Amino acid sequence: MPFLRKSCLCLLGAALATSVLTTGCQSSQPAQNTSQPAQDENAIYNKWEAETHRAHKEMNQRPPEEQKEYNDWHQQHRDTH
């Protein structure tokens, strides 16, 4: 019985260690992959500001009607950028 108990504990420990190690490896992604969409969106937003002759503001600081104008513009132009 003591041998069986020690074997189970060793197997359980190995299973936990394996799950921790493989989860850690899977979660590491290159930083550029996560920031690229935000950089593209910023460039598109800056293009909208330039084309519509607006001063630069953060999107969340714009009134709701301007946010809607941008979203409508973006939907119409999404295939061209």
C-alpha positions in Angstrom: 0.0 0.0 0.0 2.8 2.6 0.8 4.3 2.0 -2.7 0.9 2.6 -4.4 0.4 5.8 -2.4 3.9 7.1 -3.3 3.3 6.2 -7.0 0.0 8.1 -7.1 1.6 11.1 -5.5 4.5 11.1 -8.0 2.1 10.7 -10.9 -0.1 13.5 -9.6 2.9 15.8 -9.1 4.2 15.0 -12.6 0.8 15.8 -14.1 0.5 19.1 -12.3 4.1 20.1 -13.2 3.4 19.2 -16.9 0.3 21.3 -17.0 2.0 24.3 -15.4 5.0 24.1 -17.7 3.0 23.7 -20.9 0.6 26.5 -20.0 3.5 28.8 -19.4 5.0 28.0 -22.8 1.7 28.5 -24.7 1.0 31.9 -23.2 4.1 33.6 -24.4 3.3 35.4 -27.6 5.5 37.9 -29.5 4.7 41.4 -28.4 4.3 42.6 -32.0 1.4 40.3 -32.7 -0.7 41.8 -29.9 0.0 45.5 -30.7 -0.3 45.4 -34.5 -4.1 45.7 -34.8 -4.1 48.8 -32.4 -1.3 50.4 -34.5 -3.3 49.8 -37.7 -6.5 51.2 -36.1 -4.6 54.3 -35.0 -3.4 54.9 -38.6 -6.9 54.6 -39.9 -8.3 56.9 -37.3 -5.5 59.5 -38.1 -6.4 59.2 -41.8 -10.1 59.9 -41.0 -9.1 63.0 -38.9 -7.0 64.3 -41.8 -9.6 63.6 -44.5 -12.4 65.2 -42.5 -10.1 68.2 -41.4 -10.5 67.5 -37.7 -8.0 68.3 -35.0 -6.6 65.3 -33.2 -8.5 64.0 -30.2 -8.7 60.6 -28.6 -11.7 58.8 -29.9 -13.3 58.5 -26.4 -13.1 62.3 -26.1 -15.2 62.9 -29.2 -18.9 63.5 -29.0 -21.1 60.5 -29.8 -22.1 61.9 -33.2 -18.5 62.2 -34.3 -17.8 58.7 -33.0 -20.7 57.5 -35.2 -19.4 59.5 -38.2 -16.0 57.8 -37.8 -17.5 54.3 -37.4 -19.7 54.9 -40.5 -16.7 56.2 -42.5 -14.6 53.2 -41.3 -17.2 50.7 -42.5 -17.4 52.3 -45.9 -13.6 52.5 -46.3 -12.5 49.2 -44.6 -11.7 47.4 -47.8 -9.5 50.2 -49.1 -6.9 50.2 -46.3 
